[in-house]
Amino acid sequence: MTGRVQGKVALVTGAASGMGAAAIAVLAEEGASVIAGDVDKAKLDGVVAELTSEGLAVTAIELDVADPEGWASAVRVAEETYGPLSILVNNAGIYRTPGVEETDQAVWDQVVGVNQSGVFYGMRAVIPSIRRAGGGSIINIASIHGIVGTEVGTAYHASKGAVRSMTKQAACQYGPENIRVNSVDPGIIETAIVADLRSQGGAIDELAQFIPLKRFGSAREIAKGVLFLASDDSSFMTGADLVVDGGMIAIQ
Ligand SMILES: NC(=O)c1ccc[n+]([C@@H]2O[C@H](COP(=O)([O-])OP(=O)(O)OC[C@H]3O[C@@H](n4cnc5c(N)ncnc54)[C@H](O)[C@@H]3O)[C@@H](O)[C@H]2O)c1
């Protein structure tokens, strides 16, 4: 541990699994006090218990990012527990496969509600707290699917493109207040999302051959990117995309 976010207060969504769980561990190991939110509170409690048993400052809260009122209470709990927030990681997200004609209203509303509206509600609720902290860093987890297309996942692609675009807008609006806003665009990362696609019989593993590094990433490799953007090491970065994909979209 080198204390790269020592003394800062962070809120991470979707923290019960995958990249969110890795992000709360890495941020806490590097000195942050962390509020960990997830819609699956029982699972989150288990993840957080392990970290607190190692002496790390992490508090679990139930948070559905698609519920604006939930955000108000999350910020209140964060400030009462640790003080004003200076790091927000909008990580919670869901993937659904249907393409354009196959996407029904319920799938569209669900994916856009969590992935896109959730990021908007999060930034809107947390920015006043970051202002009280005197500035900070917001990291929105988008995806390479917000940059390039695939044959499926219309609502997912749409929502992730929106996250990248909102990130740049917010960066322009809040730069003068020293609030930096960047996105991380993961490639294929070994988490529950990928495990689900594998269990549905998808030929996901064949995609590794198209990645220059010839493998999928780990949740911790994404968390290291989050740490960089959360810390002062990225002090002149805002409105940027950090693509962490093993070179997947660099190859022709
Ligand atoms: N795994 C990949 O290959 C990949 C690639 C690119 C981007 N991403 C993005 O990375 C982020 C994290 O994904 P992951 O792979 O770690 O997924 P994951 O399924 O392992 O974890 C997602 C977590 O979010 C939580 N969640 C779902 N809906 C929520 C809601 N409404 N409110 C709060 N929490 C909610 C889930 O309970 C779960 O704990 C997502 O935004 C995802 O779209 C994933």
Ligand as a Chemical Component Dictionary entry (heavy atoms), coordinates in Angstrom:
data_LIG
# 
_chem_comp.id                   LIG 
_chem_comp.type                 NON-POLYMER 
_chem_comp.pdbx_formal_charge   0 
_chem_comp.three_letter_code    LIG 
# 
loop_
_chem_comp_atom.comp_id 
_chem_comp_atom.atom_id 
_chem_comp_atom.alt_atom_id 
_chem_comp_atom.type_symbol 
_chem_comp_atom.charge 
_chem_comp_atom.model_Cartn_x 
_chem_comp_atom.model_Cartn_y 
_chem_comp_atom.model_Cartn_z 
_chem_comp_atom.pdbx_ordinal 
LIG N1  N1  N 0  -17.406 -7.783 -17.542 1  
LIG C1  C1  C 0  -17.159 -7.194 -18.675 2  
LIG O1  O1  O 0  -16.615 -7.811 -19.609 3  
LIG C2  C2  C 0  -17.484 -5.726 -18.852 4  
LIG C3  C3  C 0  -16.976 -5.091 -19.996 5  
LIG C4  C4  C 0  -17.213 -3.739 -20.155 6  
LIG C5  C5  C 0  -17.920 -3.029 -19.209 7  
LIG N2  N2  N 1  -18.413 -3.677 -18.113 8  
LIG C6  C6  C 0  -19.131 -2.851 -17.150 9  
LIG O2  O2  O 0  -18.451 -2.895 -15.915 10 
LIG C7  C7  C 0  -19.372 -2.679 -14.834 11 
LIG C8  C8  C 0  -19.209 -3.779 -13.795 12 
LIG O3  O3  O 0  -19.523 -5.009 -14.408 13 
LIG P1  P1  P 0  -19.053 -6.424 -13.858 14 
LIG O4  O4  O 0  -18.597 -7.181 -15.040 15 
LIG O5  O5  O -1 -18.162 -6.242 -12.690 16 
LIG O6  O6  O 0  -20.484 -6.989 -13.452 17 
LIG P2  P2  P 0  -20.985 -7.926 -12.256 18 
LIG O7  O7  O 0  -22.266 -8.494 -12.758 19 
LIG O8  O8  O 0  -19.917 -8.837 -11.772 20 
LIG O9  O9  O 0  -21.271 -6.873 -11.099 21 
LIG C9  C9  C 0  -22.253 -5.889 -11.240 22 
LIG C10 C10 C 0  -22.770 -5.528 -9.862  23 
LIG O10 O10 O 0  -23.733 -4.480 -10.027 24 
LIG C11 C11 C 0  -24.828 -4.754 -9.187  25 
LIG N3  N3  N 0  -26.026 -4.090 -9.718  26 
LIG C12 C12 C 0  -26.807 -4.458 -10.754 27 
LIG N4  N4  N 0  -27.824 -3.601 -10.880 28 
LIG C13 C13 C 0  -27.690 -2.675 -9.888  29 
LIG C14 C14 C 0  -28.442 -1.548 -9.501  30 
LIG N5  N5  N 0  -29.579 -1.198 -10.135 31 
LIG N6  N6  N 0  -27.993 -0.803 -8.461  32 
LIG C15 C15 C 0  -26.871 -1.162 -7.805  33 
LIG N7  N7  N 0  -26.133 -2.238 -8.103  34 
LIG C16 C16 C 0  -26.541 -2.987 -9.153  35 
LIG C17 C17 C 0  -24.956 -6.263 -9.173  36 
LIG O11 O11 O 0  -25.694 -6.717 -8.033  37 
LIG C18 C18 C 0  -23.492 -6.685 -9.150  38 
LIG O12 O12 O 0  -23.014 -6.801 -7.819  39 
LIG C19 C19 C 0  -20.744 -2.624 -15.484 40 
LIG O13 O13 O 0  -21.123 -1.284 -15.673 41 
LIG C20 C20 C 0  -20.539 -3.303 -16.816 42 
LIG O14 O14 O 0  -21.459 -2.887 -17.780 43 
LIG C21 C21 C 0  -18.226 -5.003 -17.927 44 
# 
loop_
_chem_comp_bond.comp_id 
_chem_comp_bond.atom_id_1 
_chem_comp_bond.atom_id_2 
_chem_comp_bond.value_order 
_chem_comp_bond.pdbx_ordinal 
LIG N1  C1  SING 1  
LIG C1  O1  DOUB 2  
LIG C1  C2  SING 3  
LIG C2  C3  SING 4  
LIG C2  C21 DOUB 5  
LIG C3  C4  DOUB 6  
LIG C4  C5  SING 7  
LIG C5  N2  DOUB 8  
LIG N2  C6  SING 9  
LIG N2  C21 SING 10 
LIG C6  O2  SING 11 
LIG C6  C20 SING 12 
LIG O2  C7  SING 13 
LIG C7  C8  SING 14 
LIG C7  C19 SING 15 
LIG C8  O3  SING 16 
LIG O3  P1  SING 17 
LIG P1  O4  DOUB 18 
LIG P1  O5  SING 19 
LIG P1  O6  SING 20 
LIG O6  P2  SING 21 
LIG P2  O7  DOUB 22 
LIG P2  O8  SING 23 
LIG P2  O9  SING 24 
LIG O9  C9  SING 25 
LIG C9  C10 SING 26 
LIG C10 O10 SING 27 
LIG C10 C18 SING 28 
LIG O10 C11 SING 29 
LIG C11 N3  SING 30 
LIG C11 C17 SING 31 
LIG N3  C12 SING 32 
LIG N3  C16 SING 33 
LIG C12 N4  DOUB 34 
LIG N4  C13 SING 35 
LIG C13 C14 SING 36 
LIG C13 C16 DOUB 37 
LIG C14 N5  SING 38 
LIG C14 N6  DOUB 39 
LIG N6  C15 SING 40 
LIG C15 N7  DOUB 41 
LIG N7  C16 SING 42 
LIG C17 O11 SING 43 
LIG C17 C18 SING 44 
LIG C18 O12 SING 45 
LIG C19 O13 SING 46 
LIG C19 C20 SING 47 
LIG C20 O14 SING 48 
# 
